Amino acid sequence: MNQRHNANQGLVTGVSMLHESGTGGAPTYGFVHQMPLSTLENVNVLDNFTYMQERVELDVASVGYYRTSLANGVVAELSATAHAGIVQYTFTSGIERHVLVDVSHMLPSSGEAQHSQFYSNGLLARSPDGTQYQGYGVYRGGFSSRESA
Protein backbone atom coordinates (compact mmCIF):
# COMPACT_ATOMS: atom_id res chain seq x y z
CA MET A 1 0.00 0.00 0.00
CA ASN A 2 1.49 3.33 -1.05
CA GLN A 3 1.48 6.21 1.40
CA ARG A 4 1.25 9.70 -0.09
CA HIS A 5 2.61 12.63 1.86
CA ASN A 6 1.78 16.25 1.21
CA ALA A 7 4.21 18.20 -0.94
CA ASN A 8 5.67 21.32 0.68
CA GLN A 9 6.13 19.56 4.05
CA GLY A 10 9.68 20.77 4.39
CA LEU A 11 12.62 21.24 2.13
CA VAL A 12 14.93 18.49 0.87
CA THR A 13 18.66 18.95 1.52
CA GLY A 14 19.58 15.40 0.59
CA VAL A 15 18.45 11.79 0.42
CA SER A 16 20.16 8.81 1.98
CA MET A 17 20.13 5.03 1.80
CA LEU A 18 21.50 4.74 5.33
CA HIS A 19 20.52 6.61 8.45
CA GLU A 20 21.22 5.26 11.90
CA SER A 21 18.73 6.45 14.48
CA GLY A 22 17.39 5.30 17.82
CA THR A 23 20.46 3.37 19.01
CA GLY A 24 20.69 5.36 22.24
CA GLY A 25 23.87 7.14 21.23
CA ALA A 26 24.99 9.85 18.86
CA PRO A 27 24.22 9.31 15.14
CA THR A 28 27.36 7.27 14.49
CA TYR A 29 29.19 7.86 11.22
CA GLY A 30 27.11 10.85 10.31
CA PHE A 31 24.34 10.97 7.81
CA VAL A 32 25.85 10.28 4.39
CA HIS A 33 23.51 11.94 1.97
CA GLN A 34 23.42 12.95 -1.64
CA MET A 35 21.58 15.72 -3.39
CA PRO A 36 20.71 15.86 -7.10
CA LEU A 37 21.42 19.35 -8.45
CA SER A 38 20.51 20.99 -11.73
CA THR A 39 23.15 23.70 -11.33
CA LEU A 40 26.23 24.47 -9.26
CA GLU A 41 25.60 28.22 -9.38
CA ASN A 42 25.52 29.71 -5.85
CA VAL A 43 26.00 26.25 -4.28
CA ASN A 44 28.13 26.29 -1.15
CA VAL A 45 28.83 22.67 -0.16
CA LEU A 46 29.30 23.77 3.47
CA ASP A 47 25.80 25.28 3.61
CA ASN A 48 22.94 23.00 2.59
CA PHE A 49 20.55 25.97 2.63
CA THR A 50 22.19 27.06 -0.66
CA TYR A 51 21.02 23.96 -2.51
CA MET A 52 17.89 22.72 -0.69
CA GLN A 53 14.85 22.10 -2.85
CA GLU A 54 11.11 22.26 -2.34
CA ARG A 55 8.99 19.20 -3.07
CA VAL A 56 6.59 19.94 -5.95
CA GLU A 57 4.41 16.82 -5.95
CA LEU A 58 3.14 14.39 -3.38
CA ASP A 59 5.80 11.99 -2.09
CA VAL A 60 5.11 8.29 -2.63
CA ALA A 61 6.29 5.71 -0.10
CA SER A 62 5.79 2.00 0.45
CA VAL A 63 7.91 -0.72 2.02
CA GLY A 64 11.23 -0.64 0.15
CA TYR A 65 10.36 2.32 -2.09
CA TYR A 66 10.27 6.13 -1.89
CA ARG A 67 9.84 8.85 -4.55
CA THR A 68 9.93 12.63 -4.34
CA SER A 69 9.83 15.31 -7.05
CA LEU A 70 11.94 18.42 -6.53
CA ALA A 71 11.55 22.02 -7.71
CA ASN A 72 14.83 21.78 -9.68
CA GLY A 73 13.19 19.29 -12.06
CA VAL A 74 14.68 16.12 -10.57
CA VAL A 75 12.73 13.06 -9.43
CA ALA A 76 14.52 10.99 -6.78
CA GLU A 77 13.55 7.34 -6.29
CA LEU A 78 15.00 5.11 -3.60
CA SER A 79 14.55 1.38 -3.20
CA ALA A 80 16.00 -1.08 -0.73
CA THR A 81 16.37 -4.70 0.25
CA ALA A 82 17.74 -6.13 3.50
CA HIS A 83 21.33 -5.73 2.25
CA ALA A 84 21.36 -3.18 -0.55
CA GLY A 85 19.94 0.14 -1.60
CA ILE A 86 19.68 1.95 -4.90
CA VAL A 87 18.91 5.54 -5.83
CA GLN A 88 17.78 6.65 -9.26
CA TYR A 89 17.53 10.27 -10.35
CA THR A 90 15.52 11.35 -13.36
CA PHE A 91 16.61 14.79 -14.58
CA THR A 92 14.40 16.99 -16.74
CA SER A 93 15.76 17.10 -20.30
CA GLY A 94 18.12 19.99 -20.97
CA ILE A 95 19.25 20.70 -17.40
CA GLU A 96 22.69 20.13 -15.93
CA ARG A 97 23.18 16.90 -13.99
CA HIS A 98 25.11 16.91 -10.74
CA VAL A 99 24.96 14.77 -7.60
CA LEU A 100 26.52 16.20 -4.45
CA VAL A 101 27.66 13.36 -2.15
CA ASP A 102 28.22 14.61 1.40
CA VAL A 103 30.19 11.93 3.26
CA SER A 104 30.69 14.02 6.40
CA HIS A 105 27.30 15.63 7.00
CA MET A 106 26.68 16.17 10.73
CA LEU A 107 30.24 15.25 11.73
CA PRO A 108 31.35 15.75 14.39
CA SER A 109 27.88 15.19 15.80
CA SER A 110 28.43 16.15 19.41
CA GLY A 111 30.55 18.47 21.50
CA GLU A 112 31.31 15.62 23.89
CA ALA A 113 34.72 14.01 23.30
CA GLN A 114 33.40 10.46 23.69
CA HIS A 115 30.94 11.08 20.84
CA SER A 116 33.26 12.98 18.49
CA GLN A 117 33.44 11.45 15.04
CA PHE A 118 35.65 12.32 12.09
CA TYR A 119 35.71 11.44 8.42
CA SER A 120 39.18 9.96 7.87
CA ASN A 121 39.23 9.08 4.17
CA GLY A 122 37.41 7.16 1.50
CA LEU A 123 36.92 6.70 -2.21
CA LEU A 124 34.25 7.53 -4.75
CA ALA A 125 34.60 6.02 -8.22
CA ARG A 126 32.43 7.10 -11.15
CA SER A 127 31.61 4.93 -14.15
CA PRO A 128 33.13 6.08 -17.47
CA ASP A 129 29.76 7.31 -18.74
CA GLY A 130 29.05 9.18 -15.48
CA THR A 131 25.76 7.44 -14.75
CA GLN A 132 26.87 5.40 -11.73
CA TYR A 133 29.23 5.67 -8.80
CA GLN A 134 30.20 3.61 -5.81
CA GLY A 135 32.45 4.14 -2.87
CA TYR A 136 33.11 3.95 0.83
CA GLY A 137 34.08 6.12 3.79
CA VAL A 138 36.41 5.52 6.71
CA TYR A 139 35.43 7.18 9.99
CA ARG A 140 37.11 7.51 13.39
CA GLY A 141 35.62 8.06 16.81
CA GLY A 142 32.01 7.70 17.83
CA PHE A 143 30.42 6.38 20.96
CA SER A 144 31.61 2.81 20.32
CA SER A 145 35.25 3.72 19.67
CA ARG A 146 38.13 3.70 22.15
CA GLU A 147 39.94 6.46 20.20
CA SER A 148 40.20 9.84 21.88
CA ALA A 149 39.64 13.09 20.02
KAMOHU-V591972 format. One record per pair of residues at least 6 apart in sequence whose ideal C-beta (glycine too) atoms are under 7 Angstrom apart, sorted by sequence separation. I is the first residue (numbers start at 1). J is the second residue. D is the distance in whole Angstrom. If there is no record, write none. Layout:
# KAMOHU-V591972
i=I j=J d=D
i=I j=J d=D
This chain:
# KAMOHU-V591972
i=21 j=27 d=7
i=37 j=43 d=7
i=44 j=50 d=4
i=69 j=75 d=5
i=70 j=76 d=7
i=91 j=97 d=5
i=109 j=115 d=6
i=110 j=116 d=7
i=127 j=133 d=7
i=141 j=147 d=6
i=20 j=27 d=6
i=43 j=50 d=5
i=60 j=67 d=4
i=78 j=85 d=7
i=79 j=86 d=5
i=126 j=133 d=5
i=140 j=147 d=6
i=20 j=28 d=6
i=42 j=50 d=6
i=43 j=51 d=5
i=59 j=67 d=7
i=67 j=75 d=7
i=68 j=76 d=5
i=108 j=116 d=5
i=109 j=117 d=6
i=125 j=133 d=6
i=141 j=149 d=6
i=20 j=29 d=7
i=59 j=68 d=5
i=67 j=76 d=7
i=78 j=87 d=5
i=108 j=117 d=5
i=124 j=133 d=6
i=125 j=134 d=6
i=67 j=77 d=5
i=89 j=99 d=7
i=107 j=117 d=5
i=108 j=118 d=6
i=125 j=135 d=6
i=76 j=87 d=7
i=77 j=88 d=5
i=107 j=118 d=6
i=124 j=135 d=4
i=19 j=31 d=6
i=57 j=69 d=4
i=66 j=78 d=5
i=107 j=119 d=6
i=123 j=135 d=5
i=55 j=68 d=6
i=56 j=69 d=5
i=76 j=89 d=6
i=122 j=135 d=6
i=123 j=136 d=6
i=18 j=32 d=6
i=37 j=51 d=6
i=55 j=69 d=7
i=56 j=70 d=7
i=65 j=79 d=5
i=122 j=136 d=5
i=16 j=31 d=6
i=55 j=70 d=7
i=56 j=71 d=5
i=64 j=79 d=6
i=74 j=89 d=6
i=75 j=90 d=4
i=104 j=119 d=4
i=122 j=137 d=4
i=16 j=32 d=6
i=35 j=51 d=6
i=64 j=80 d=5
i=74 j=90 d=7
i=103 j=119 d=6
i=122 j=138 d=6
i=16 j=33 d=4
i=53 j=70 d=4
i=54 j=71 d=4
i=64 j=81 d=7
i=74 j=91 d=5
i=121 j=138 d=5
i=15 j=33 d=6
i=53 j=71 d=5
i=73 j=91 d=7
i=119 j=137 d=6
i=120 j=138 d=4
i=14 j=33 d=3
i=15 j=34 d=6
i=53 j=72 d=5
i=73 j=92 d=3
i=103 j=122 d=6
i=120 j=139 d=6
i=14 j=34 d=6
i=119 j=139 d=6
i=120 j=140 d=5
i=14 j=35 d=4
i=118 j=139 d=7
i=13 j=35 d=7
i=73 j=95 d=5
i=117 j=139 d=6
i=118 j=140 d=5
i=101 j=124 d=6
i=118 j=141 d=5
i=117 j=141 d=4
i=116 j=141 d=5
i=117 j=142 d=5
i=115 j=142 d=7
i=115 j=143 d=5
i=114 j=143 d=6
i=116 j=149 d=4
i=14 j=48 d=7
i=38 j=72 d=4
i=103 j=137 d=5
i=13 j=48 d=4
i=37 j=72 d=7
i=38 j=73 d=6
i=113 j=148 d=7
i=38 j=74 d=6
i=113 j=149 d=5
i=36 j=74 d=4
i=13 j=52 d=4
i=12 j=52 d=6
i=36 j=76 d=6
i=11 j=52 d=4
i=12 j=53 d=5
i=11 j=53 d=7
i=11 j=54 d=6
i=12 j=55 d=6
i=8 j=54 d=6
i=8 j=55 d=6
i=7 j=55 d=4
i=7 j=56 d=6
i=51 j=100 d=7
i=7 j=57 d=5
i=7 j=58 d=5
i=6 j=58 d=7
i=5 j=58 d=6
i=34 j=87 d=7
i=36 j=89 d=4
i=38 j=91 d=7
i=4 j=58 d=5
i=5 j=59 d=4
i=4 j=59 d=7
i=45 j=100 d=6
i=4 j=60 d=6
i=5 j=61 d=7
i=12 j=68 d=6
i=38 j=95 d=4
i=39 j=96 d=5
i=2 j=60 d=5
i=3 j=61 d=5
i=12 j=70 d=6
i=38 j=96 d=6
i=40 j=98 d=6
i=2 j=61 d=7
i=3 j=62 d=7
i=2 j=62 d=5
i=1 j=62 d=6
i=15 j=76 d=5
i=17 j=78 d=6
i=37 j=98 d=4
i=15 j=78 d=6
i=17 j=80 d=7
i=36 j=99 d=6
i=37 j=100 d=6
i=34 j=99 d=5
i=35 j=100 d=5
i=34 j=100 d=6
i=34 j=101 d=5
i=17 j=85 d=3
i=33 j=102 d=5
i=17 j=87 d=6
i=32 j=102 d=7
i=32 j=103 d=5
i=15 j=87 d=7
i=33 j=105 d=6
i=32 j=105 d=7
i=30 j=104 d=6
i=31 j=105 d=5
i=30 j=105 d=5
i=31 j=106 d=5
i=30 j=106 d=5
i=30 j=107 d=4
i=27 j=106 d=6
i=30 j=109 d=7
i=27 j=109 d=5
i=26 j=109 d=5
i=26 j=110 d=5
i=30 j=117 d=7
i=14 j=102 d=6
i=29 j=117 d=7
i=26 j=115 d=4
i=28 j=117 d=7
i=32 j=137 d=7
i=29 j=139 d=5
i=29 j=142 d=7
i=28 j=142 d=4
i=28 j=143 d=6
i=26 j=142 d=7
i=28 j=144 d=7
i=26 j=143 d=5
i=25 j=143 d=4
